[in-house]
Amino acid sequence: MLFFSFFKTLVDQEVVVELKNDIEIKGVLKSVDQYLNLKLDNISCTNETKYPHLTSVKNLFIRGSTVRYVRINPNAVDCTLLQDASRREAMQAAK
């Protein structure tokens, strides 16, 4: 639940999602669900010459199991909130 809660705080932020098939997609995160499926708006492919079929797509749903990495702006992360949430989850797991 930690990652789900963390990604919920990133809604309306710009992210770059790298898929397992090496496609990198940049867009605005609109929603995330408990399976870490992502919905992106205003997308653009970082390598449009290799994937020209993605130039006409503006909104995208990405299944969570196909995601390799999600890159975010470091300034968008509240480190103290993330550390507190990690501690709480570790405490609950220890019980």
C-alpha positions as CSV (number, residue, x, y, z in Angstrom):
1,M,0.0,0.0,0.0
2,L,3.0,2.3,0.4
3,F,3.6,2.6,-3.3
4,F,-0.1,3.1,-4.0
5,S,-0.3,5.9,-1.5
6,F,2.9,7.5,-2.8
7,F,1.7,7.5,-6.4
8,K,-1.6,9.0,-5.3
9,T,0.4,12.1,-4.1
10,L,1.9,12.4,-7.6
11,V,-1.4,12.9,-9.4
12,D,-1.3,15.9,-11.8
13,Q,2.6,15.7,-11.9
14,E,4.6,15.1,-15.0
15,V,6.2,11.6,-15.0
16,V,8.2,9.5,-17.4
17,V,7.2,5.8,-17.5
18,E,9.6,3.3,-19.0
19,L,7.8,0.1,-20.1
20,K,9.3,-3.4,-20.1
21,N,9.5,-3.2,-23.9
22,D,11.8,-0.2,-23.7
23,I,9.3,2.4,-24.7
24,E,9.5,5.6,-22.6
25,I,6.4,7.8,-22.3
26,K,6.2,11.2,-20.7
27,G,2.9,12.6,-19.6
28,V,0.8,14.0,-16.7
29,L,-0.3,11.3,-14.2
30,K,-4.1,11.5,-13.9
31,S,-4.8,8.4,-11.8
32,V,-3.4,5.3,-10.3
33,D,-5.2,2.3,-8.8
34,Q,-4.3,-0.4,-6.3
35,Y,-2.7,-2.5,-9.1
36,L,-0.5,0.5,-10.0
37,N,-2.2,0.9,-13.3
38,L,-1.5,4.4,-14.6
39,K,-3.6,6.8,-16.6
40,L,-1.6,9.5,-18.4
41,D,-2.7,12.7,-20.2
42,N,-0.8,14.8,-22.8
43,I,1.6,12.0,-23.5
44,S,4.6,12.1,-25.8
45,C,7.1,9.4,-26.6
46,T,10.7,10.2,-25.8
47,N,11.8,8.4,-29.0
48,E,9.2,9.3,-31.6
49,T,11.4,8.3,-34.5
50,K,11.4,4.7,-33.3
51,Y,7.7,4.7,-32.3
52,P,5.9,7.0,-34.8
53,H,2.6,5.3,-34.1
54,L,2.5,6.9,-30.6
55,T,2.5,10.5,-32.0
56,S,-1.2,10.5,-32.5
57,V,-2.1,9.2,-29.0
58,K,-2.7,11.9,-26.3
59,N,-4.2,9.8,-23.4
60,L,-3.0,6.5,-22.3
61,F,-3.8,3.7,-19.8
62,I,-0.8,1.6,-18.8
63,R,-1.2,-1.7,-17.0
64,G,0.9,-1.8,-13.9
65,S,2.5,-5.2,-14.7
66,T,4.1,-3.7,-17.9
67,V,5.9,-0.8,-16.0
68,R,9.7,-1.1,-15.5
69,Y,10.4,2.4,-14.1
70,V,8.6,5.5,-13.2
71,R,10.8,8.6,-13.2
72,I,9.5,11.7,-11.3
73,N,10.8,15.1,-10.5
74,P,12.8,14.9,-7.2
75,N,11.2,18.2,-6.1
76,A,7.8,16.6,-6.2
77,V,8.6,14.1,-3.5
78,D,8.0,14.9,0.1
79,C,10.8,12.9,1.7
80,T,9.6,13.3,5.3
81,L,6.1,12.1,4.5
82,L,7.6,9.1,2.6
83,Q,9.9,8.3,5.5
84,D,7.1,8.4,8.1
85,A,4.9,6.2,5.9
86,S,7.7,3.7,5.5
87,R,8.2,3.6,9.3
88,R,4.5,3.1,10.0
89,E,4.4,0.2,7.4
90,A,7.5,-1.4,8.9
91,M,6.0,-1.1,12.4
92,Q,2.8,-2.8,11.3
93,A,4.7,-5.6,9.5
94,A,6.7,-6.3,12.7
95,K,3.6,-6.8,14.8
